[in-house]
Amino acid sequence: MTRSGRSGEDGFTLVEVLVAFAIVSLVCVMVIRLTGDMLSGSRRIEAAGIHLDEAEGIVMLRAAAGTLRAGTEQGRFSDGRPWTLSVVEAGSQIGWQNMPPLFRTRLTLGGPDGSLVYATLIAGGLSGK
């Protein structure tokens, strides 16, 4: 004991301080890693949303212009990734006779077997467009 009535062992030892720093460092590394994972996930979701908006625009513009026809078409999204639009006249497949065409559209990322971005059914006009 010192004259002030305290023992000479007040405070933390060097080992305790080092262990505390190690724990804080591990927590910081985990937080940084989690933040990075969340940011990359956010970017993927944002890119998928942009692709979906562009895909819908591609299909709807062709439908509105009357140029939607059975077949396959390829192009590129605004970010440069390739897309494939597959259009099938589905009305004849389900037995519709003397009816306006019904188009089944699938827009995929990459080739025809790529990941699906947008799919819908679109009824053609009475003039066959």
DSSP file (Angstrom, degrees, kcal/mol; ACC not computed):
  #  RESIDUE AA STRUCTURE BP1 BP2  ACC     N-H-->O    O-->H-N    N-H-->O    O-->H-N    TCO  KAPPA ALPHA  PHI   PSI    X-CA   Y-CA   Z-CA
    1    1 A M              0   0    0      0, 0.0     6,-0.2     0, 0.0     2,-0.1   0.000 360.0 360.0 360.0 143.9    0.0    0.0    0.0
    2    2 A T    >   -     0   0    0      4,-3.0     3,-1.7     1,-0.1     6,-0.0  -0.392 360.0 -94.1 -92.8 177.6    1.1    3.5   -0.7
    3    3 A R  T 3  S+     0   0    0      1,-0.3    -1,-0.1     2,-0.1     0, 0.0   0.785 122.6  61.8 -64.3 -26.1    0.7    6.5    1.5
    4    4 A S  T 3  S-     0   0    0      2,-0.1    -1,-0.3     1,-0.1     3,-0.1   0.529 119.3-107.0 -80.4  -2.5   -2.5    7.5   -0.2
    5    5 A G  S <  S+     0   0    0     -3,-1.7     2,-0.3     1,-0.3    -2,-0.1   0.545  82.0 116.2  93.5   8.4   -4.1    4.2    0.9
    6    6 A R        -     0   0    0      1,-0.0    -4,-3.0     4,-0.0    -1,-0.3  -0.779  65.5-115.8-109.4 155.4   -4.1    2.5   -2.5
    7    7 A S    >   -     0   0    0     -2,-0.3     3,-0.5    -6,-0.2    -1,-0.0  -0.452  27.5-116.4 -79.7 163.4   -2.3   -0.6   -3.7
    8    8 A G  T 3  S+     0   0    0      1,-0.2    -1,-0.1    -2,-0.1    -2,-0.0   0.314 101.3  78.8 -81.2   8.8    0.3   -0.2   -6.4
    9    9 A E  T 3   +     0   0    0      4,-0.0    -1,-0.2     2,-0.0     2,-0.1  -0.033  57.4 137.5-111.1  30.8   -1.7   -2.4   -8.8
   10   10 A D    <   +     0   0    0     -3,-0.5     2,-0.2     2,-0.0    -4,-0.0  -0.488  53.6  25.1 -71.9 146.6   -4.3    0.0  -10.0
   11   11 A G  S    S-     0   0    0     -2,-0.1     2,-0.3     2,-0.0    -2,-0.0  -0.521  97.2 -48.5 100.3-166.9   -5.1   -0.1  -13.7
   12   12 A F        -     0   0    0     -2,-0.2     2,-0.1     1,-0.0    -2,-0.0  -0.761  46.8-119.9-109.7 152.2   -4.8   -2.8  -16.4
   13   13 A T     >  -     0   0    0     -2,-0.3     4,-1.9     1,-0.1     5,-0.2  -0.439  31.4-108.6 -82.4 165.5   -1.9   -5.1  -17.2
   14   14 A L  H  > S+     0   0    0      1,-0.2     4,-2.4     2,-0.2     5,-0.2   0.873 119.5  54.3 -61.4 -38.9   -0.3   -5.1  -20.6
   15   15 A V  H  > S+     0   0    0      1,-0.2     4,-2.4     2,-0.2    -1,-0.2   0.908 107.2  50.2 -64.2 -42.3   -1.8   -8.5  -21.4
   16   16 A E  H  > S+     0   0    0      1,-0.2     4,-2.1     2,-0.2    -1,-0.2   0.900 111.3  48.7 -63.4 -40.3   -5.3   -7.2  -20.6
   17   17 A V  H  X S+     0   0    0     -4,-1.9     4,-2.4     2,-0.2    -2,-0.2   0.914 111.8  49.2 -65.7 -43.2   -4.8   -4.2  -22.8
   18   18 A L  H  X S+     0   0    0     -4,-2.4     4,-2.3     2,-0.2    -2,-0.2   0.895 110.6  50.0 -64.6 -40.6   -3.5   -6.4  -25.7
   19   19 A V  H  X S+     0   0    0     -4,-2.4     4,-2.3     2,-0.2    -1,-0.2   0.907 110.4  50.7 -63.9 -41.4   -6.5   -8.8  -25.4
   20   20 A A  H  X S+     0   0    0     -4,-2.1     4,-2.5     1,-0.2    -2,-0.2   0.919 110.7  48.7 -63.1 -43.7   -8.9   -5.8  -25.4
   21   21 A F  H  X S+     0   0    0     -4,-2.4     4,-2.5     1,-0.2    -1,-0.2   0.894 110.2  52.2 -62.0 -39.7   -7.2   -4.5  -28.6
   22   22 A A  H  X S+     0   0    0     -4,-2.3     4,-2.3     2,-0.2    -2,-0.2   0.914 110.6  47.1 -63.8 -42.6   -7.4   -7.9  -30.2
   23   23 A I  H  X S+     0   0    0     -4,-2.3     4,-2.2     2,-0.2    -2,-0.2   0.932 113.0  48.2 -64.6 -46.0  -11.1   -8.2  -29.5
   24   24 A V  H  X S+     0   0    0     -4,-2.5     4,-2.3     1,-0.2    -2,-0.2   0.896 111.1  51.9 -61.6 -40.3  -11.8   -4.7  -30.8
   25   25 A S  H  X S+     0   0    0     -4,-2.5     4,-2.4     2,-0.2    -2,-0.2   0.915 108.9  49.7 -63.5 -43.8   -9.8   -5.4  -33.9
   26   26 A L  H  X S+     0   0    0     -4,-2.3     4,-2.3     1,-0.2    -2,-0.2   0.908 111.0  49.4 -61.6 -42.6  -11.7   -8.7  -34.6
   27   27 A V  H  X S+     0   0    0     -4,-2.2     4,-2.3     2,-0.2    -1,-0.2   0.915 111.0  50.0 -63.5 -42.4  -15.0   -6.8  -34.2
   28   28 A C  H  X S+     0   0    0     -4,-2.3     4,-2.5     1,-0.2    -2,-0.2   0.908 109.9  50.3 -62.7 -42.4  -13.9   -4.1  -36.6
   29   29 A V  H  X S+     0   0    0     -4,-2.4     4,-2.4     1,-0.2    -1,-0.2   0.913 111.0  49.1 -62.7 -42.7  -12.8   -6.6  -39.2
   30   30 A M  H  X S+     0   0    0     -4,-2.3     4,-2.4     2,-0.2    -2,-0.2   0.895 111.6  49.0 -64.7 -39.5  -16.2   -8.4  -39.0
   31   31 A V  H  X S+     0   0    0     -4,-2.3     4,-2.4     2,-0.2    -2,-0.2   0.915 111.9  48.4 -66.0 -42.9  -18.1   -5.1  -39.4
   32   32 A I  H  X S+     0   0    0     -4,-2.5     4,-2.2     2,-0.2    -2,-0.2   0.915 113.1  47.9 -63.9 -42.7  -16.0   -4.0  -42.4
   33   33 A R  H  X S+     0   0    0     -4,-2.4     4,-2.3     2,-0.2    -2,-0.2   0.920 112.1  48.9 -64.5 -44.0  -16.5   -7.4  -44.0
   34   34 A L  H  X S+     0   0    0     -4,-2.4     4,-2.3     1,-0.2    -2,-0.2   0.893 110.2  51.6 -62.9 -40.6  -20.2   -7.4  -43.4
   35   35 A T  H  X S+     0   0    0     -4,-2.4     4,-2.2     2,-0.2    -1,-0.2   0.908 109.6  49.9 -63.0 -42.4  -20.5   -3.8  -44.8
   36   36 A G  H  X S+     0   0    0     -4,-2.2     4,-2.3     2,-0.2    -2,-0.2   0.906 110.5  49.6 -62.4 -42.7  -18.6   -4.9  -47.9
   37   37 A D  H  X S+     0   0    0     -4,-2.3     4,-2.1     1,-0.2    -2,-0.2   0.901 111.3  49.4 -62.8 -40.9  -20.9   -7.9  -48.4
   38   38 A M  H  X S+     0   0    0     -4,-2.3     4,-2.2     2,-0.2    -2,-0.2   0.890 110.4  50.3 -66.7 -38.6  -24.0   -5.7  -48.0
   39   39 A L  H  X S+     0   0    0     -4,-2.2     4,-2.1     2,-0.2    -2,-0.2   0.905 111.1  47.7 -66.4 -41.6  -22.7   -3.2  -50.5
   40   40 A S  H  X S+     0   0    0     -4,-2.3     4,-2.0     2,-0.2    -2,-0.2   0.893 112.5  50.0 -68.6 -37.1  -22.0   -5.8  -53.1
   41   41 A G  H  X S+     0   0    0     -4,-2.1     4,-2.2     2,-0.2    -2,-0.2   0.893 109.6  51.6 -64.0 -39.5  -25.4   -7.3  -52.6
   42   42 A S  H  X S+     0   0    0     -4,-2.2     4,-2.4     1,-0.2    -2,-0.2   0.894 108.6  50.9 -64.0 -40.3  -26.9   -3.9  -52.9
   43   43 A R  H  X S+     0   0    0     -4,-2.1     4,-2.5     2,-0.2    -1,-0.2   0.901 109.6  50.3 -64.8 -40.6  -25.1   -3.4  -56.2
   44   44 A R  H  X S+     0   0    0     -4,-2.0     4,-2.3     2,-0.2    -2,-0.2   0.910 111.6  47.9 -64.1 -41.4  -26.4   -6.7  -57.6
   45   45 A I  H  X S+     0   0    0     -4,-2.2     4,-2.1     2,-0.2    -2,-0.2   0.907 111.9  49.8 -65.4 -41.8  -30.0   -5.8  -56.6
   46   46 A E  H  X S+     0   0    0     -4,-2.4     4,-2.1     2,-0.2    -2,-0.2   0.914 111.3  48.7 -63.5 -42.8  -29.6   -2.4  -58.2
   47   47 A A  H  X S+     0   0    0     -4,-2.5     4,-2.5     1,-0.2    -2,-0.2   0.895 110.4  51.5 -64.5 -40.0  -28.2   -3.9  -61.5
   48   48 A A  H  X S+     0   0    0     -4,-2.3     4,-2.3     1,-0.2    -1,-0.2   0.887 109.3  50.8 -64.3 -38.3  -31.1   -6.5  -61.5
   49   49 A G  H  X S+     0   0    0     -4,-2.1     4,-2.3     2,-0.2    -2,-0.2   0.892 110.5  48.5 -65.0 -40.2  -33.6   -3.7  -61.2
   50   50 A I  H  X S+     0   0    0     -4,-2.1     4,-2.6     2,-0.2     5,-0.2   0.923 111.6  49.9 -65.7 -43.7  -32.1   -1.8  -64.0
   51   51 A H  H  X S+     0   0    0     -4,-2.5     4,-2.8     1,-0.2    -2,-0.2   0.907 110.3  50.8 -60.7 -41.5  -32.0   -4.9  -66.2
   52   52 A L  H  X S+     0   0    0     -4,-2.3     4,-2.4     2,-0.2     5,-0.2   0.929 111.2  47.4 -62.8 -45.3  -35.7   -5.5  -65.4
   53   53 A D  H  X S+     0   0    0     -4,-2.3     4,-2.0     1,-0.2    -2,-0.2   0.929 115.2  45.5 -61.6 -45.1  -36.7   -2.0  -66.3
   54   54 A E  H  X S+     0   0    0     -4,-2.6     4,-2.5     2,-0.2    -2,-0.2   0.904 111.7  52.4 -65.3 -40.5  -34.7   -2.1  -69.6
   55   55 A A  H  X S+     0   0    0     -4,-2.8     4,-2.2     2,-0.2     5,-0.2   0.919 109.3  48.8 -62.9 -44.1  -36.1   -5.6  -70.4
   56   56 A E  H  X S+     0   0    0     -4,-2.4     4,-2.8     1,-0.2     5,-0.2   0.911 111.8  50.2 -61.8 -41.3  -39.7   -4.4  -69.9
   57   57 A G  H  X S+     0   0    0     -4,-2.0     4,-2.4    -5,-0.2     5,-0.2   0.900 108.3  52.5 -62.9 -41.3  -39.0   -1.4  -72.1
   58   58 A I  H  X S+     0   0    0     -4,-2.5     4,-1.4     2,-0.2    -2,-0.2   0.937 115.4  40.3 -59.3 -48.6  -37.5   -3.6  -74.9
   59   59 A V  H  X S+     0   0    0     -4,-2.2     4,-2.1     1,-0.2    -2,-0.2   0.932 116.8  47.9 -69.0 -46.4  -40.5   -5.9  -75.0
   60   60 A M  H  X S+     0   0    0     -4,-2.8     4,-2.9     1,-0.2     5,-0.2   0.859 108.5  54.2 -67.5 -35.9  -43.2   -3.1  -74.6
   61   61 A L  H  X S+     0   0    0     -4,-2.4     4,-2.0    -5,-0.2     6,-0.2   0.908 110.7  46.7 -63.6 -40.5  -41.6   -0.9  -77.3
   62   62 A R  H  X>S+     0   0    0     -4,-1.4     5,-2.0    -5,-0.2     6,-0.9   0.888 113.6  48.5 -67.9 -38.1  -41.7   -3.8  -79.8
   63   63 A A  H ><5S+     0   0    0     -4,-2.1     3,-0.6     4,-0.2    -2,-0.2   0.922 112.7  47.4 -67.0 -43.4  -45.3   -4.6  -78.8
   64   64 A A  H 3<5S+     0   0    0     -4,-2.9    -2,-0.2     1,-0.2    -1,-0.2   0.852 112.6  49.2 -67.1 -34.6  -46.4   -0.9  -79.1
   65   65 A A  H 3<5S-     0   0    0     -4,-2.0    -1,-0.2    -5,-0.2    -2,-0.2   0.590 111.3-121.3 -80.8  -9.7  -44.6   -0.5  -82.5
   66   66 A G  T <<5S+     0   0    0     -4,-0.7    -3,-0.2    -3,-0.6    -4,-0.1   0.671  82.7 115.1  78.6  16.3  -46.3   -3.7  -83.8
   67   67 A T      < +     0   0    0     -5,-2.0     2,-0.7    -6,-0.2    -4,-0.2   0.293  33.0 121.1-102.2   9.6  -42.9   -5.3  -84.5
   68   68 A L        +     0   0    0     -6,-0.9     2,-0.3    61,-0.3    -9,-0.0  -0.651  38.5 161.1 -76.6 115.8  -43.2   -8.1  -81.9
   69   69 A R        -     0   0    0     -2,-0.7    18,-0.1    20,-0.0     2,-0.1  -0.920  46.9 -86.7-134.2 156.3  -42.9  -11.4  -83.9
   70   70 A A  S    S+     0   0    0     -2,-0.3     2,-0.3    16,-0.1    18,-0.2  -0.414  86.1  66.2 -61.9 136.8  -42.1  -15.0  -83.1
   71   71 A G  E    S-A   87   0A   0     16,-2.5    16,-3.1    -2,-0.1     2,-0.4  -0.929  82.0 -67.4 144.5-167.2  -38.4  -15.6  -83.1
   72   72 A T  E     -A   86   0A   0     -2,-0.3     2,-0.3    14,-0.2    14,-0.2  -0.967  37.2-179.1-127.0 138.8  -35.2  -14.7  -81.3
   73   73 A E  E     -A   85   0A   0     12,-2.4    12,-3.5    -2,-0.4     2,-0.3  -0.984   8.7-157.4-135.6 145.5  -33.5  -11.3  -81.0
   74   74 A Q  E     +A   84   0A   0     -2,-0.3     2,-0.3    10,-0.2    10,-0.2  -0.913  23.4 138.2-125.3 153.5  -30.2  -10.4  -79.3
   75   75 A G  E     -A   83   0A   0      8,-2.1     8,-2.6    -2,-0.3     2,-0.4  -0.872  42.2 -92.1-164.6-163.8  -28.9   -7.1  -78.0
   76   76 A R  E     -A   82   0A   0      6,-0.3     5,-0.1    -2,-0.3     2,-0.0  -0.988  25.4-127.0-133.6 141.3  -27.1   -5.5  -75.1
   77   77 A F    >   -     0   0    0      4,-3.2     3,-2.0    -2,-0.4   -26,-0.1  -0.232  43.8 -94.3 -71.6 172.0  -28.2   -3.8  -71.9
   78   78 A S  T 3  S+     0   0    0      1,-0.3    -1,-0.1     2,-0.1   -27,-0.0   0.744 127.4  56.6 -64.1 -22.7  -26.9   -0.3  -71.1
   79   79 A D  T 3  S-     0   0    0      2,-0.1    -1,-0.3   -32,-0.1   -28,-0.0   0.395 121.8-106.5 -89.2   4.4  -24.2   -1.8  -69.0
   80   80 A G  S <  S+     0   0    0     -3,-2.0    -2,-0.1     1,-0.3    -1,-0.0   0.336  75.0 136.2  93.0  -7.4  -22.9   -3.9  -72.0
   81   81 A R        -     0   0    0      1,-0.1    -4,-3.2    -5,-0.1    -1,-0.3  -0.546  56.5-113.7 -76.9 140.8  -24.2   -7.3  -70.8
   82   82 A P  E     -A   76   0A   0      0, 0.0    28,-3.0     0, 0.0     2,-0.3  -0.396  30.7-168.3 -77.0 148.9  -25.9   -9.3  -73.6
   83   83 A W  E     -AB  75 109A   0     -8,-2.6    -8,-2.1    26,-0.3     2,-0.4  -0.933   9.8-151.6-130.0 158.4  -29.6  -10.2  -73.6
   84   84 A T  E     -AB  74 108A   0     24,-2.2    24,-2.6    -2,-0.3     2,-0.6  -0.995   5.1-157.2-131.5 126.3  -31.7  -12.5  -75.7
   85   85 A L  E     -AB  73 107A   0    -12,-3.5   -12,-2.4    -2,-0.4     2,-0.5  -0.912   9.7-170.4-103.7 119.8  -35.4  -12.0  -76.4
   86   86 A S  E     -AB  72 106A   0     20,-3.0    20,-2.1    -2,-0.6     2,-0.5  -0.953   2.8-172.9-112.0 125.0  -37.3  -15.2  -77.3
   87   87 A V  E     -AB  71 105A   0    -16,-3.1   -16,-2.5    -2,-0.5     2,-0.4  -0.972   2.7-177.0-121.4 128.6  -40.9  -14.7  -78.6
   88   88 A V  E     - B   0 104A   0     16,-2.2    16,-3.1    -2,-0.5     2,-1.1  -0.981  31.3-125.3-124.2 135.6  -43.2  -17.7  -79.2
   89   89 A E  E     + B   0 103A   0     -2,-0.4     4,-0.5    14,-0.2    14,-0.2  -0.701  34.0 178.8 -79.1 102.1  -46.8  -17.4  -80.7
   90   90 A A     >  +     0   0    0     12,-2.7     4,-1.3    -2,-1.1     6,-0.2   0.679  61.3  77.3 -85.0 -19.6  -48.5  -19.2  -77.8
   91   91 A G  T  4>S+     0   0    0     11,-1.1     5,-2.8     1,-0.2     3,-0.5   0.912  96.5  46.7 -59.4 -44.1  -52.1  -19.0  -79.1
   92   92 A S  T >45S+     0   0    0     -3,-0.2     3,-0.7     1,-0.2    -1,-0.2   0.812 107.3  59.0 -68.3 -28.7  -51.7  -21.7  -81.7
   93   93 A Q  T 345S+     0   0    0     -4,-0.5    -1,-0.2     1,-0.2    -2,-0.2   0.795 109.1  43.1 -70.3 -27.7  -50.0  -23.9  -79.0
   94   94 A I  T 3<5S-     0   0    0     -4,-1.3    -1,-0.2    -3,-0.5    -2,-0.2   0.335 124.0-100.8-101.2   7.7  -53.1  -23.8  -76.8
   95   95 A G  T < 5 +     0   0    0     -3,-0.7     2,-0.5    -4,-0.3    -3,-0.2   0.666  62.9 158.5  90.0  17.5  -55.5  -24.3  -79.7
   96   96 A W      < -     0   0    0     -5,-2.8     2,-0.4    -6,-0.2    -1,-0.3  -0.634  18.7-170.6 -75.8 125.0  -56.8  -20.8  -80.3
   97   97 A Q        +     0   0    0     -2,-0.5    -5,-0.0     1,-0.2     0, 0.0  -0.931  64.5   2.2-116.4 142.1  -58.1  -20.5  -83.9
   98   98 A N  S    S+     0   0    0     -2,-0.4    -1,-0.2     1,-0.2    -2,-0.0   0.843 101.3 122.4  53.3  39.1  -59.1  -17.3  -85.6
   99   99 A M  S    S-     0   0    0     -3,-0.2    -1,-0.2     1,-0.1     3,-0.1  -0.874  73.8 -87.9-123.8 157.5  -58.0  -15.2  -82.6
  100  100 A P        -     0   0    0      0, 0.0    26,-0.1     0, 0.0    25,-0.1  -0.306  61.8 -89.2 -58.3 151.6  -55.5  -12.4  -82.3
  101  101 A P        -     0   0    0      0, 0.0    23,-4.1     0, 0.0     2,-0.5  -0.286  32.7-150.1 -66.6 150.0  -52.0  -13.8  -81.6
  102  102 A L  E     - C   0 123A   0     21,-0.2   -12,-2.7    -3,-0.1   -11,-1.1  -0.980  14.2-157.3-120.9 116.2  -50.8  -14.4  -78.1
  103  103 A F  E     -BC  89 122A   0     19,-3.3    19,-2.7    -2,-0.5     2,-0.6  -0.808   8.6-155.4-101.0 130.9  -47.1  -13.9  -77.7
  104  104 A R  E     -BC  88 121A   0    -16,-3.1   -16,-2.2    -2,-0.5     2,-0.4  -0.926  21.6-166.4 -99.7 117.5  -45.1  -15.5  -74.9
  105  105 A T  E     -BC  87 120A   0     15,-3.0    15,-1.8    -2,-0.6     2,-0.4  -0.861  14.4-179.6-111.0 140.8  -42.0  -13.4  -74.4
  106  106 A R  E     -BC  86 119A   0    -20,-2.1   -20,-3.0    -2,-0.4     2,-0.6  -0.974   6.5-168.1-136.6 120.5  -38.9  -14.3  -72.4
  107  107 A L  E     -BC  85 118A   0     11,-3.3    10,-2.7    -2,-0.4    11,-1.9  -0.956  16.8-175.9-110.7 120.9  -35.9  -11.9  -72.1
  108  108 A T  E     -BC  84 116A   0    -24,-2.6   -24,-2.2    -2,-0.6     2,-0.6  -0.799  31.6-109.6-117.3 156.2  -32.8  -13.6  -70.6
  109  109 A L  E    S-BC  83 115A   0      6,-2.9     6,-0.5    -2,-0.3     2,-0.4  -0.743  92.5 -12.6 -82.0 123.2  -29.4  -12.4  -69.6
  110  110 A G  S    S-     0   0    0    -28,-3.0    -2,-0.2    -2,-0.6   -29,-0.0  -0.715 123.1  -2.9  86.7-135.1  -26.9  -13.9  -72.1
  111  111 A G  S >  S-     0   0    0     -2,-0.4     3,-2.0   -28,-0.1   -27,-0.3  -0.079  89.9 -79.8 -83.9-174.2  -28.2  -16.6  -74.4
  112  112 A P  T 3  S+     0   0    0      0, 0.0   -26,-0.1     0, 0.0    -3,-0.1   0.762 132.3  48.6 -60.4 -25.4  -31.6  -18.3  -74.6
  113  113 A D  T 3  S+     0   0    0     -5,-0.1     3,-0.1     2,-0.0    -3,-0.1   0.286  91.3 112.4 -97.1  10.4  -30.7  -20.5  -71.6
  114  114 A G  S <  S-     0   0    0     -3,-2.0     2,-0.2     1,-0.2    -4,-0.2  -0.029  83.5 -62.1 -72.4-178.3  -29.4  -17.6  -69.5
  115  115 A S  E     -C  109   0A   0     -6,-0.5    -6,-2.9     1,-0.1     2,-0.2  -0.470  59.7-109.0 -71.9 136.7  -31.0  -16.3  -66.3
  116  116 A L  E     +C  108   0A   0     -8,-0.2    -8,-0.2    -2,-0.2     3,-0.1  -0.442  40.5 168.9 -69.3 130.3  -34.5  -15.0  -66.8
  117  117 A V  E     +     0   0A   0    -10,-2.7     2,-0.3     1,-0.4    -9,-0.2   0.747  67.5   1.7-106.7 -41.7  -34.9  -11.2  -66.5
  118  118 A Y  E     +C  107   0A   0    -11,-1.9   -11,-3.3   -63,-0.1    -1,-0.4  -0.990  58.3 174.1-153.2 137.7  -38.4  -10.6  -67.8
  119  119 A A  E     +C  106   0A   0     -2,-0.3     2,-0.3   -13,-0.2   -13,-0.2  -0.994  14.4 145.6-145.4 141.0  -41.3  -12.8  -69.0
  120  120 A T  E     -C  105   0A   0    -15,-1.8   -15,-3.0    -2,-0.3     2,-0.4  -0.980  41.6-113.5-161.9 167.8  -44.9  -11.9  -70.0
  121  121 A L  E     -C  104   0A   0     -2,-0.3     2,-0.4   -17,-0.2   -17,-0.2  -0.933  29.6-170.1-108.2 136.8  -47.8  -12.7  -72.3
  122  122 A I  E     -C  103   0A   0    -19,-2.7   -19,-3.3    -2,-0.4     2,-0.4  -0.991  15.5-139.5-131.5 126.9  -48.8  -10.1  -74.8
  123  123 A A  E     -C  102   0A   0     -2,-0.4   -21,-0.2   -21,-0.2     2,-0.1  -0.691  22.0-134.5 -83.4 133.7  -52.0  -10.2  -76.9
  124  124 A G        -     0   0    0    -23,-4.1    -1,-0.0    -2,-0.4   -61,-0.0  -0.312  28.1 -93.3 -78.4 169.3  -51.5   -9.0  -80.5
  125  125 A G    >   -     0   0    0      1,-0.1     3,-1.7   -25,-0.1    -1,-0.1  -0.207  37.2-100.5 -76.9 172.7  -53.9   -6.7  -82.2
  126  126 A L  T 3  S+     0   0    0      1,-0.3    -1,-0.1     2,-0.1    -2,-0.0   0.724 120.8  63.4 -67.3 -21.0  -56.9   -7.7  -84.4
  127  127 A S  T 3  S-     0   0    0      1,-0.0    -1,-0.3   -27,-0.0    -2,-0.0   0.433 124.1-101.7 -84.0   3.6  -54.8   -7.0  -87.5
  128  128 A G    <         0   0    0     -3,-1.7    -2,-0.1   -27,-0.1    -4,-0.0   0.500 360.0 360.0  91.0   4.2  -52.4   -9.8  -86.5
  129  129 A K              0   0    0    -60,-0.0   -61,-0.3    -6,-0.0    -3,-0.1   0.432 360.0 360.0 -91.5 360.0  -49.8   -7.4  -85.2
